[in-house]
Structure formats: structure tokens, C-alpha cells
Amino acid sequence: MAQNRFGKRIALTQAILGKIAKIDELKGLWQGSVRVSPQILGRLKSWVIITSTGASTRIEGARMTDEEIARFLRGFKGKRPKSRDEQEVAGYADLIGRIFDNWKTIKLTEGWILQFHGMLLKFSDKDRVHKGTYKSAPNTVVMVNEKGEQAVLFEPTPPYLVQGEMRSAIEWANRELENGETHPLLVIANFIFEFLAIHPFADGNGRVSRALTNLLLLRAGYAYVPYVSLDEIIERTKSEYYLALRAAQKRHKTKREDVTPWVSYLLSALTEQAERARALMENDQPEKLLSEKQAAVYRLFDGGKELAVAEIHLLLKKTVPLPTIKQALSRLTKLKLLERIGQGRGTRYRRTASID
């Protein structure tokens, strides 16, 4: 009976159908005429692991920048991470990297979802007891205001019902993806919403949901997923993400259940991801993948200029925070659009002669 709810709680508006058509058009272009060099794809995949890890962990409160994450992962090599942020970064980077490399052999099953949770929290000291297992206590979603007062936003599924509801949602999603009667993007959006509504784990639900989204998109044929970070787009639109999720959760399990706000948000994020993939596909120009702030930093280097972080900050009239500038420089360097000159405080940047 619960499974009958899932297919009836999305209003198929023209806007939603239009987004799906746009995403699938770009999916077809990618599959039919990818001209991006393997070298650029390899660099992008490595960088997307970093940016997705940074975005997904920062959404949940971590503070490491992409540049700090890149430096940490380069020197990681299996050592036990010390800080909480490092533990979360190591876990998500391992998980998303495994998904990108092995998605063809990973299916949507309860066992794999529990393994994902175990991988995610593999390095986490505080989560040793419950990693890889469903929650054993209620995990009410609350909001804390500036006075420290808590307000309940959502009451997830109680622990004793989690396994049954997870199995029901997984069975529904696999059946719909197999029979093809419902568009896979609608199935994915519906399943991820239900996963977040159940909130099956004591911690890590948001990160596991984003890892599952990447997996399901790859299994549905959206092959550009490892080269354009969806997690990064979600981080940038975090306010809209939570507003859409809360709007849909208000009617969860009611007679007027409607997850359309969440579906509309996710499809918008997926549209942006697909647009970025098309930009990448056209003429091997990774600079087209940059966010507005990253592009603004890149444009400052016209005419062969060499600039330091502080100079960039001043040229942008201090409208872009220093950590954001450093993160942009890290990405531009990783994409071989800029090169670093010197080290430490004397570090300067300039455009590379070629991105190949």
C-alpha cells in the first residue's frame, strides 16, 4: 500500500516536463558526440571527487575548502585522519570515488546502501558504533535559532519502521526503473526524497543521499556525472534545496502528499549539471564549466597578468571572500587554466599557455 503513494505524489507540470526534456536532450548529445580529450576528462574526474567531497561535507557543517581537501587527500595515503572534518572528507572522497569507478557493478539494494554508510563513516571516531546500521533512536530534524532555541522541522520515520520502509522504497524504485513506465529522473527524485524522509541513519543521511543520486544517475545513463559536480551545484543552491525539501516534507504521508517542490528543485540542479556538461563537450573548453565567481577570477588574468590572492581580492573590490578566491584558484590550477608561481605568501598565478 505504501508503494502506491510514490507514483501519485508528483504533479507533472509543463515546467517539470520541460526540464526533463532538456536534460535528456543534453544526455543524448553527450552520448553521441563526446569530443573531450581523455586527459581533460581524467583531470575533471579527479577534481570532481574533490569538489563533490568539499560541497557535500560543507553542506553538513564541515569547513575545509577544496584547496585544503586537495592537499589533505594528496598526503592522505591511508593514514588515519585526525580532525572531524578530515574524517568526513576522507570517508566521502572514498565513497564517491568508488561510485564513479564501479557504478556498473553497484545496484540499488539495502545491502549496498548500508555499505555506503559504512564507507562514509569508516574514518569517523564518533560514529564507530552505528556505521553501516540503521538508527536505533529517533533523529528529529530541528532548527536552532540565534538564541539557541530549537524548532522541530520534521519528524522522520521511527527506528522500528525504518527497515520495512527502506525495503518498500527500494523495491518500488527498482521495479519502476526496470519497467520504464515512469521516467528515471522522476523515480530517482522520488526515491531520494523518500530516503531523506525516512532518515534511516543516526548521521550521514544527506551525504548518503547525494552519493545515491550520483549512482542512480550513472546507472540511468547520465554518463557525464563524474565530470560535473552535482554536489557543488547543490551546495551553491543550499537555501533552495532545504526550502524545497521542507515544502515537500510538510505533507509527507498525508492524503494530500505532494513532492513536486522537491522534484522541481532537483531537476533544476540536474539541468544546470547537464548544461555544464554540454559546455565541456563543446571545443574541449573546461573554462565553460566555471561558476560565475570562478570565471570572474579567471578573467582578471587577461593580458598575461600575474596576480597574488590579495591583488585579486582588491581587483574584485573585496566582493568575493578570500576563501572563495583561494578555492577558485585551486580549481583553475587543477584544470590547467592557471599555473602557480612560487610558494607560501609570495605565491602568484598566471594563465597557462595551453590547457592540453
PyMOL commands that set and color helices and strands:
alter all, ss='L'
color gray80, all
select helices_A, chain A and resi 2-6+14-33+38-59+66-74+84-105+110-120+159-179+184-198+205-219+225-227+230-236+238-249+260-281+286-289+292-299+309-315+322-334+344-346
alter helices_A, ss='H'
color red, helices_A
select strands_A, chain A and resi 141-144+150-154+338-341+348-351
alter strands_A, ss='S'
color yellow, strands_A
deselect
rebuild
show_as cartoon
